Amino acid sequence: MREFLQEEIKKLEGQIEILTRQIENSDRNITGLVAQKTRHMDRRDLLEVRKAELEAELAGLEPEQPSE
């Protein structure tokens, strides 16, 4: 009975070790995804600012005269 229990404990320790590595990998993946999302959001913000600048510039232009 002792050997059986020791073997079961050994199996569980192996499974725990594997799951611990998977959790650590998930943490790294989540960190990478958050960083990527932040970069995308920053880029979008820059593009929205540039769009607003161009729209303001366009609004300030004199109306075009119709060409004949």
N, C-alpha and C positions, 0 to 999 in steps of 0.2 A: 504493500500500500504506500509506503514511504517513497519508493522509486517512482510509482505512478504519479504521485502528487508533485514530486520534484520535476518530472518530465513535463507535466502540465504547466507548472510555473515557468519552466524554461521556454515552452512554446508561447506562453502569454508574454513573457519578456521580449521575445523576438517580434511578436505582433505589435507590442507597445513601441518598440524601437522603430519599426517601419512607419507606424502612424505618426510618431513624433517627427520623423523626417518629412513625411507628407505635409504635416502642419507647417513645418518650417518653410518648405517649398511654397506652400500656399501664401504664407506671409510675404515671402519675397515677390510672388506674382502679384499679390494685392498692392504692394508698395510700388511695383513697376507700373501697374495699371493706373494707380492714382497719379503718379508722376506724368504718365502719358496723357491722362485726361486733363491735368493741369496745364500741360503744354498746349493741348488743343484749345482749351478755353482761353488761355492767354493769347494765342494766335487769332482766335475769333474776335476777342476784344479789340486787338490791334486793327483788324480788318473793319470792324464796325466803326471805330474811331475814324479811320481813313475814309470810309463811305460817308460818314456824317460831314467830314471836312469837304469832300467833293460835292455833296448835295448843297452845302452852304455856299460854296463857290459858284455852283450852277445857279442857285437862286439869286445870287448877287449880279449875275450877268445881265446886260441889257437884252431885251427881247430881240430876237433876230427879225430883220426885215424880210418880208417875202421876196424871193427872187423872181424876176420877170422872165 
